[in-house]
């Protein structure tokens, strides 16, 4: 990547490492993750529990807490590295440059404050000065844009349904037109019908304000509905990343292949297959490729060398020893 | 809707008064002794054991005077009729003093001492607790917790005795008892106020020290729970200022149970002060109740307890009314 693209891309993550320091040693939750988010793009990060997806979300917000530490790499947001910021600069960037839509747990909103005040306080703490009337208009406008009635402004959280609350969270997230929206499993704890609507809302507002979005989750169906590009995470690394259609129709990495084939299919009556084995220990990851212990295609080299990431075809990258120089050149993402 | 809620709460209040008032009537009368006879014997002994021929008649006439010769149901009825008129009759122990007058004379001292210190303990304790429950508080502050625990674990009459010894015997800087210097004529001037405050320091400190840890630990526990809530995380993601997250998100929510606790404690101020007032010879309600019980003074016990019951009931009623204002999840219409 050249510097020129870095300036244009709202978010460039390079070789990010986030370790949890435990008594038995560092747990490498995120170990060398790189990706770039273009303006207006929607990236989905998929992976099983413990693959490091939520840790990435926290690190992007700089909201990781002890014992987690960012061990290396860079997070360049709108042209400058967040890791160089002091805590006040980090605080000011939240909401105005990068905003979070939290997990759809039902108490993300302060139970004793009206919705209006919970939208406005974020603006106020980022030095937005408006008259009370202007604030009220802004709140109404934001609620409108996520499909809520403006009367919701004067309600308390307990008077709203789960889907409505999550819409309020989205309204808060876009209140300062951030260039990046991070959504960490935004539909967990919502029922299936509402999940689709909330994801659609998120997509609508993201397109309207032209922000780049990154959605974390494990529901492949919702991901396909939302994302334009999907990154597959395994053991703290992105093993494959590429456009949605490529990932679904022609997965390259064995893990992606197994993951896709484990999805239920309404058209054929085949048996559902799981992926044999257990996720690797991130405290003592296996040598070489982190997936080789469960990989059906594992070769000798897989347990010895960490595979390089190659550009298999346009915009699609995979890290696997199955592919050599003939299949694609090694890239430094 | 709101009127309905208030009426319901009011009904609850009346019910509390009725049940407690009935118990208040019944319990002193379960004692097998006759208060008039006891008081007579006491007076006779004080008079040097003189023999008076018509003791029986005197007792009978006093019993009639107090209405104790009536059948119980009649006494019970009269009790409620008198209560309705806020007339608690005359004290047997302090005869012919009026019970209401006695209660009213003691009440300001108790409210001033125990009421103020209870609120102070709650405020100081909650402040420390909130501070201790805040993750960004310097480590040094966390040493306050064991200290609070030690002080709270010591029963406050022991603490009071220790303080009495230290500040009135070992290093006599404070008065050892009473509410004011009997030699100073009470007036609204600086001397009187300083005198009263000086007398209140020891019992007040005993109350605060013995309960501040309770408030602190309660608040810290609530803070820790609240800090783990998702809305705190979202508040951080929103890039709010720490001060706002602390006050409006964390403390505001953690404080809710403390408010209930404070209201209940204020209701009990009147009665909870017995030990401290006896220990420091403070002329408050607690002391009065102590005298009333030791001399089995039906009317004084009834009077004091009725005020206590009334105070607790009233505080609970008030809390019920204000709670929906501080916690919107509790609504006026729910029972």
Contacts between the chains, C-beta under 8 A, distances in Angstrom:
chain1	res1	chain2	res2	distance
A	61	B	237	5.7
A	63	B	233	7.5
A	63	B	236	5.7
A	63	B	237	6.3
A	91	B	239	4.7
A	91	B	240	7.9
A	91	B	241	7.4
A	92	B	239	6.4
A	93	B	239	7.1
A	94	B	236	7.7
A	94	B	237	6.1
A	94	B	238	6.5
A	94	B	239	3.1
A	95	B	237	7.6
A	95	B	238	5.3
A	95	B	239	4.5
A	96	B	239	7.2
A	99	B	237	7.3
A	99	B	238	8.0
A	100	B	234	7.5
A	100	B	237	3.8
A	102	B	230	6.4
A	102	B	233	6.4
A	102	B	234	5.2
A	102	B	237	6.6
A	103	B	230	7.4
A	105	B	230	4.9
A	107	B	229	6.0
A	107	B	230	5.0
A	107	B	231	5.8
A	108	B	230	4.6
A	108	B	231	5.7
A	108	B	233	7.5
A	108	B	234	4.6
A	109	B	231	5.6
A	109	B	234	7.2
A	110	B	231	4.6
A	110	B	235	7.2
A	110	B	248	7.3
A	110	B	249	5.4
A	110	B	252	7.7
A	110	B	253	7.2
A	111	B	231	7.2
A	111	B	253	6.8
A	111	B	327	7.7
A	111	B	328	7.3
A	111	B	329	6.0
A	112	B	252	5.8
A	112	B	253	6.1
A	112	B	256	7.9
A	112	B	326	7.4
A	112	B	327	6.3
A	112	B	328	6.1
A	113	B	248	7.0
A	121	B	238	7.5
A	121	B	240	6.1
A	121	B	244	6.3
A	121	B	248	7.3
A	122	B	238	4.3
A	122	B	239	6.8
A	122	B	240	6.4
A	125	B	238	7.6
A	125	B	239	6.5
A	125	B	240	4.8
A	125	B	241	4.8
A	125	B	244	6.2
A	126	B	239	6.4
A	156	B	328	4.3
A	156	B	329	7.2
A	158	B	328	7.1
A	158	B	329	4.9
A	169	B	234	6.9
A	172	B	234	7.7
A	172	B	238	6.4
